[in-house]
Amino acid sequence: MEGNNSTAKCAVQRLGRVVAVVPSGVTIEVEGKVLTLRHDRAEAGVKTGDNLLWNGKLWVVVPNNDEN
């Protein structure tokens, strides 16, 4: 595609929710599927119930608007 200088590899936002944090990793639910990640694939300090967004390298916490 000409003129497309974007370095993004994926245009779809991947959102997940932390189901559990255990010594072996972080369990998240993404689009109805349960995945277990190594701790280094998620932002430090994630906790059960956090909403996460895949930024292409790391699952990062999405601030909850209800926490005001």
ChimeraX attribute file (.defattr): number of C-alpha atoms within 10 A of each C-alpha:
attribute: neighborCount
match mode: 1-to-1
recipient: residues
	/A:1	4
	/A:2	4
	/A:3	5
	/A:4	6
	/A:5	7
	/A:6	6
	/A:7	6
	/A:8	7
	/A:9	7
	/A:10	9
	/A:11	6
	/A:12	7
	/A:13	10
	/A:14	14
	/A:15	18
	/A:16	25
	/A:17	20
	/A:18	21
	/A:19	17
	/A:20	16
	/A:21	18
	/A:22	12
	/A:23	7
	/A:24	10
	/A:25	16
	/A:26	21
	/A:27	20
	/A:28	25
	/A:29	17
	/A:30	15
	/A:31	10
	/A:32	8
	/A:33	8
	/A:34	14
	/A:35	14
	/A:36	17
	/A:37	15
	/A:38	12
	/A:39	18
	/A:40	11
	/A:41	15
	/A:42	19
	/A:43	13
	/A:44	11
	/A:45	10
	/A:46	18
	/A:47	16
	/A:48	14
	/A:49	13
	/A:50	18
	/A:51	20
	/A:52	23
	/A:53	17
	/A:54	17
	/A:55	12
	/A:56	11
	/A:57	8
	/A:58	13
	/A:59	23
	/A:60	20
	/A:61	21
	/A:62	14
	/A:63	10
	/A:64	9
	/A:65	6
	/A:66	5
	/A:67	5
	/A:68	4
